[in-house]
Structures are given as C-alpha cells and as structure tokens.
Amino acid sequence: MNDKPVRLEEDYELIVNNYSHQGEGIGRVNNFAVFVPGTILGEKVKVKITEVKKNFAR
C-alpha cells in the first residue's frame, strides 16, 4: 500500500519555503517534504519526483 502523497516519476508544482542543511530547497506536496536543488526561497517550481523515501522525496 502506498500511503505517500507523491508518486515516483509524477510531476508536481510546489513553492520552496525552506532550505536543507545541504542547501537544497524544500517545498511540500500535501505536507510531504520534497527536496529541490538549485532553487531560491519563494520560488514556484514544477518538479518530477525521482526518489521517494519514508519521510521525503526528491
């Protein structure tokens, strides 16, 4: 059963509202953290999910 709000290889739009310790932007899809490199705070981005973990995606 897949209870995560994002799916591998799917496209989503989100707004970057934080940074990780490694400098990646962090946005959320249905309150699920998505890490997006090369972004700035407040930026609205379209992302394709390439990795899904228990508590976050990339």
C-alpha positions as CSV (number, residue, x, y, z in Angstrom):
1,M,0.0,0.0,0.0
2,N,1.4,3.4,-1.0
3,D,0.3,6.0,1.6
4,K,2.8,8.7,0.5
5,P,1.3,11.8,-1.1
6,V,3.7,11.7,-4.1
7,R,4.5,9.1,-6.7
8,L,7.7,8.3,-8.5
9,E,8.0,9.9,-11.9
10,E,5.0,12.1,-11.4
11,D,5.1,15.9,-11.9
12,Y,4.1,18.4,-9.1
13,E,4.1,22.1,-8.5
14,L,5.3,23.5,-5.2
15,I,6.7,26.6,-3.6
16,V,10.2,26.4,-2.0
17,N,9.7,27.6,1.6
18,N,12.9,26.4,3.4
19,Y,16.4,25.1,2.8
20,S,18.1,21.8,3.9
21,H,21.5,21.7,5.6
22,Q,23.0,20.8,2.2
23,G,21.4,23.9,0.6
24,E,18.6,22.2,-1.3
25,G,15.3,23.9,-1.5
26,I,12.4,22.3,0.4
27,G,8.8,22.5,-0.6
28,R,5.8,20.4,0.3
29,V,3.2,18.4,-1.5
30,N,0.2,17.7,0.8
31,N,2.6,18.4,3.8
32,F,5.2,15.9,2.4
33,A,8.7,17.3,2.1
34,V,10.2,17.4,-1.4
35,F,13.9,18.5,-1.8
36,V,14.7,20.5,-4.9
37,P,18.3,21.5,-5.7
38,G,19.1,24.9,-7.3
39,T,16.1,26.8,-6.1
40,I,15.5,30.0,-4.1
41,L,13.1,30.8,-1.3
42,G,9.6,31.7,-2.5
43,E,10.2,30.2,-6.0
44,K,7.3,28.2,-7.5
45,V,8.7,25.2,-9.3
46,K,7.5,22.2,-11.3
47,V,9.3,19.0,-10.2
48,K,9.4,15.4,-11.3
49,I,9.8,13.0,-8.4
50,T,12.9,10.8,-8.9
51,E,13.2,9.3,-5.4
52,V,10.6,8.6,-2.7
53,K,11.6,7.8,0.9
54,K,9.6,7.3,4.1
55,N,9.6,11.0,5.1
56,F,10.6,12.9,2.0
57,A,11.1,12.9,-1.8
58,R,13.4,14.3,-4.4
